[in-house]
Amino acid sequence: MSHSAGLADYRAALSTPGARGPALASLLGRLPVAMVGISMLLYLRQTTGSYATASMVSAATLIGLAIGSVAQGRIMDRIGPAHPLLITTALFAVFVAGTFAATESGAPTPVLVVLGVCVGTTEPVIASASRALWTRVTPVGPVRDAALTYEAISMEVFFILGPAISGLLIAAPWPGTGLAIAAAAMVTGGVWFALTPVIRDHRPEPGGHSGHLLGPLAAPGMRTLALAAMGFGVVIGFVEVAVPAAATAAGNTPAGGLLMGLLSISSVLFGVLYGLRPWPRAINLRLSALLGAFAVLVAILAIPTNLVWLALALLVVGTMVTPQATTHSAAIELVAPPNTATEAFGWVITAVTLGLALGQLVSGQLVEHVGIWSSYLAATAIGMCFALAVYARRHTVEHEPTRLVSVAA
C-alpha cells in the first residue's frame, strides 16, 4: 500500500455507511485495553501486599492475552465476529468476577495466576475485529489507509489514558475500582460492537483457510511482519522499564508515568502527519526502516542527565511509534492469506506482546545490575538486529499472495 491519507480521507472513513456504530462501540471497548493489566496489578499489590504475587498474575494475564488474540481471531475469520465476541465477553466478565472473589477471600497465588491466564485469554479482541471491519467497508486506497491510521492513533490515545485513569482510581476507597470500571467498559463496548448490524450480519466467505496449525503465520511474509512487530515490542519493553527506573532514581517516581505519556503524545501527533506522506513508500522497506530508526533514536535516551532532558528525548523517540503500528496494520493486507485478516492481526498483537515481555525481562536485569543507560543501548542493539533481519526478508512482503505460501520459504 503506497497511498497517503489526507484529512478528507479521515472524514470519509469515519462517515462510511454502517461504520459509525461499531466505531463508537469499539472506542468504549478498547479504551480499557491498557487499564485491565495495570489495574489488576495495582489491585493485587494493594490487596495482597505482595509485589511478587501481583507481577506473577499480571504476567499470566499477558500470556493469556497472547494466546487469546490468535485463537479468537482464527474463530472470527471462520464464523464472523459477533458470536465469538459475545461469548468471550461473557466469559471475561465471569473470570474478572472470579478474580475479585478469589482475591478478597485470600485465595493462594496459584489460583490467582490461573484466573489471570483466563482473564487474558477471554479478553475480547475488539481491536482485531475493528481493524478487520475497516478492510471490509472501505475501498483500497487513501480512505482505508486513513481508517487504519485512525485505529493505530486511537490505540495510542488509549495507552495514554488507560494508565493515567488506573493511577487515579487506585486512590478510590476500594482498590479494585479501576479493574471493575475497565472490565465494565470492555464488556459494554464488546457487546455493543458485536450487536451492531454490520458486525452482527457479517458472514465470512467460505474457503480460503489453510488449515495449517500456524494459520496465516505459515506465510513467509506474515512471519516477516511478526518479526518486525516483535522487534517493536522488544524496544518498547526496554523503554517501559528503564524510564520509570530513571524517574525513581531521580527521586520523582510519579514522573515515570508522565514521561511515558510524553512518548505516546508525540507518537499520536507525528502519526497523523506521517499518514499524510508515509516514507519509505514501499511497505517492505518501511517495516525495517521504521524499526531501525526507532532503535537508533532510543539510544539518545542514554544521554540525558535530568528528567527534563529525558522528557524532550522521549518526545523525539515517540515519533516512531504510531508509524510502525500503522504500517504493521497495513502490511497485513499484503502478507496474510485470504480471509485470515483477523487472526493475522491477532498474531501481530501476540508478537508485540511477547516482544514486550522479553524487553521488560532483559531491561529489568540490566537496570538492576549494570545501569539504566545500558538498557537503552541494549534496546538499540537488539532493535537494529531485528531491523536487519526484517530487511533481509523484505522480498517476502513484495507481492500480495493469492494463496498460502509454503512454510519452507
N, C-alpha and C positions, 0 to 999 in steps of 0.2 A: 504494500500500500504506500504509494508515494504522494498522496494528495495532502494538501494543507487545509486546515479548517479555519474559516473566518467567523466573526461574531454572529453573522446572519445564519451560519450553519448550526451554531449552538441553539439559536431560537427555533430553527426549523426542526431540529432533533427533538427538543423538549415539547414542541407542539404537534408532534406526529400523532395522527389519529390512533386512539386506543392506548397510547403510551403514558398519558398523564397520570392515570390512576395507579398503575404499577410503579411509576417513578416516585410518586408521593409515598406510596406504601413502603417502597424499598428504602427511602430516606429514613423512615421511622425504624424499620427493621435492621438497617445497617449502622445506625447511629451508635448502638451499644457494642459494636464489633471490637473496639479496644477497651470497653468497660468491663466485660464479663471476666476476663482473666485477671485484670488488675483489681477489680472489686472483690473477687474471690480471694485473691492473695491477701489483701488488706483485712478482709473479714476474718479469715482463718488466723492470720497473725494476731489480730486483736482478741479473738475469742479463745484460741488455744494457747496463746502466749509463746508459740514456738515458730521461729523463722524456718526451721528445718521442715516441719510439717507443712507450713504454708507453701514453701517453694516446691516441695515434692508434689503436692496436689496441683499447683499451677503448672508444673512440667507435665503432669499426667493429662491435664486438660489440653495442653498444646499438642501432645501426641495424639489424643483423641481427635482433635480438630484436623490434624494432618491425614488421619485415616478417613474421617467422615467426609472431608471435602471431595475426595476422589470417589468414594462409594456412592454418595448422594448424587454427584454429577453423572456418574455412569447410569444410575437408575433414571434420572431425569431425561437423559438423552434417549432412553428407550421407551418410556411411557408418558413423558411430559412432566412438567414441574409441579403441577397443582397437588396431586395426591402425595407424592413424597414430601413436599414441604409441610403439608398438614400433619402427616404422621410424625415426621421428625420434630416439628414444633411442639406437638403434644408430648412426645417423649422427653424433649428438652425440658419442658415445664415440670414434668414428673421428677426428673433427675435433679433439677435445681432445688425443688421442694425437698427431695430426699437428702440433699446436701445440707440444707438448713436443719432438717430434723436430726441428722446424724451429728452435726457439729454442736448443736445446742444440747444434745444428750451426752456429749463427751465420748463419741464413738472412737475406736482406735484408728490410728493413722492409715493402716491398710484399707480399711473401709472407705475412708475419705479419698484415698488415691483411686480406688476403683470407681467411686462416684465421679471423680474428676475426669477420668477417661470417658465415662458415659456421657457426661455433660458436653465434653468437647466433640465426641463422635456424633451426637444428635443436634449440635448447634446448627440451626438451619442455614444452609449456604445460599442465602438470598443474593449475595454478591454474584455468584456464578450464574444463577437464574436470571438476574437482572442484566448481566453482561450479554447473555445469550439472547435475551429479548431484543436488544438493540440490533443485533445482526439479522433478526427476522423482520423487523418493522421499518428499518431504514435501508436505503439503497447503498451499494458500494460507492464510496467516494467521500467528499468532504463532510457531508451530513453524518455519515456513520462514524467517520473519524472524530467529529465533534462529540458525538454521543459517547464514544469510548473514552475520550479525554475527560468528559464530564464525570464518567464513572470513576476514573482514577483520581480526579481532583476532589470529588465528594468524599472518597475514602480517606484522602489526606486530611480533609477537614474533620472527619470523624476521629481520626487518630490524634488530632489536636484537642478536640472537645472531650473525648472519652476519658483520658487520664485526668484531665482537669476536673471534670464532673465527679469522677470517683474520689479524687482527693478531697473535694468539698464534702461529699456525702459521708465519708468515713467519720466526720465530726458529728454526725447525727446521733441521737440517743441510742439507737440500735446500730451496731457496726455492719449489719447485713443489709442496711437500707440501699446502698449502692448496687449490690448484686440483685436485690429484689426489683429495683427500678429498671436496671439493664435487662433483666430477664423478661419483665413485663413488656417493655418496649419491643424487644426482639420477637416475642410471641405475638403481640398485637400486629406488628408490622408484617410478620411472616404469614399469618392467617389472612390479613387484608390483601397482601400481594397475591397469595395463592387463589383467592376468590375473585380477583378482578377478571372481567370477561376474556381479555386477550390471553391471560395465563391459564384460566380455567378451561378454555376451549381449545388450547393448543394440543395437537397430536403430532408427534414426530413422524417423518416419513419412514415407512418400513425399509429395512435393509440398510446397508452402509456401515454396519458394525463389524469389526474384525473378529470378535470372539476371542482375541488374544487376552491373556491374563493381564497384561500391562495396558490394554486398551490403546488409546492414542499415543501413549508413551513408547509404543513399539515402532513408531515412525521416527526415522533419524532426525528430521527437522524438529520434531517435538522434544526429542532428548536434548537438542542444542538449546532450545528455548528454556527447558527446565534447568539446564546448566547455567544459563545466564541469570535466571531467576534465583537460583541457589546462591550464586556469587553475589548478587544484590543483597540477599538476606544475610549472608555472612558479614559483609561490610557493615550493614545496619546493626547487626548484633554486636559487633565490636564497639561501635559508637554508643549504643544504648547502655552499655556497662561503663565505658570509660568516662562519658560526660557527667553522669551523676557522681561518679567517684571523684572527678575533678572538682565538682561543686562542694562535695563533702570535705575534701582536702583543703579547700579554700575557706572552710568554716561557714558555708552557707548551703546546707543540704537542700532546703526547699527550692533553691535556684536550679537544681538539676532538671525538674520537670519543665520549668520555664525555658531553659536552654533548649531542650528537645522540642518544645513548641516552636521556637525560632526556626529550627530545621524544617519543620513542616510548613510554616508560614511562607518562607521563601520558596519552598517546593511548589506550593499552590500558585503563588504569583507568577513564578517563572514558567510553570506548567501551562498556563493559559497562553503566554507569549510563544512558548515553544510549539504549541499546537498550531499556531498561525503559519509557522515556517519551520517544520522539523528538519533536522540535519543529523547525520547524512540522509539523503533521500531514500537510499536503498535500505530496507529493514535488515537485511542480512549483515550489513556493515554497521548499522545503527546499534544493534544489540551489543556488539563488542566495544564500539567506540564510546557509548554512554557509560558502560560499566567501567571501562578503563579510565575515563575522565573522572568518574565518581571516586574511584580508588585513589587516583593521584591527588584529588582535592582533599581527601581525608587526611593526607599527610600534613597539611597546614595546621591541623588541629594540635599537632605535637609542638607547634611553635609558641602559642600563647602562654604568657606568664601570669595573666589575671583573667577573671571571668568576663570582663568587658571585651577583651580581645577574643576570647573564646566564643562569645556571642556573635561577634562580627564574622569570625571564621565559619561558624555554623550556618550563618545566612548564605555564605558563598557555597558551602558544601551542599546545602539543601536544594540548590538549583537543579541538581542532577537526579533528584528522587522521582518526582512525578513524570518527567520524560521517560524514565525507564519503565515505570508502571504502565504508562500509556502504550509504549512500544511492545511490552510483553502481551498486553491485551490484543493489540492489532495484529501481532505476529501469529496468533492462534489461527486466523483465517488462512494463512499461508501454509502452515505446517500440520494442522490437525486433520485427520481423515474426515470424510463427510459424516455429518450427524453425530459428532463427538465433541462439539464445542464446549458444552457444559462440563463434561468430565475433564477436558483438556485444561480448562481454566482451573478446575479443582487440582490438577497436577501442578499448575503454576503456584497456586496457594500453598500446596504441600511443599514444593521445592523452596519457596521463600521461608516457610515455617521451619523446615529442617536447617536451612542456612542460618536463620536467626538463632536457633538453639546451639548450633556449632560455634557461631561467632561469640555468643554470650559465654559459652563454656570456656573457650580459649582466652577470651578477653579477661574474664574474672581471674584466671590464673596469672596472667601477665600483670594485671593491675596490682595484685597482691604480692607477687614475688619479684617483679622486675621494676615496674613503674608505669604510670598512666601513659606516658609518651610512647612506650613500647607497644601498647595496644593499638594506637593509631597507625604506627609504622607497619605493624603486622597486618592490619586491615588493608593497607595499601599494597603490600607484597602479595597477600593471598588474593585480593581482588584483581590484581594485574594477572596473576596466574589463571584465574577463571576467565578473564577477558581474552587472554591469548588462546585459551582452549576453545572459547566460543568463536574467535576469529578463524582458528584452524578448521572449524566445522561450518564455516559460512556457506559453503556450497550446498548444504542440506536445507537452506532456507531460501533458495533462489526461485523455486517454482512452486505453484500451488498443486498439491497432489490430487490425483483423481481416485486413488485407492490407497490402502495401507501399504506402505513400503516395507520391504523385507527387513527383519531385525538385524540382519548381518551387515547392513550398510554402515 
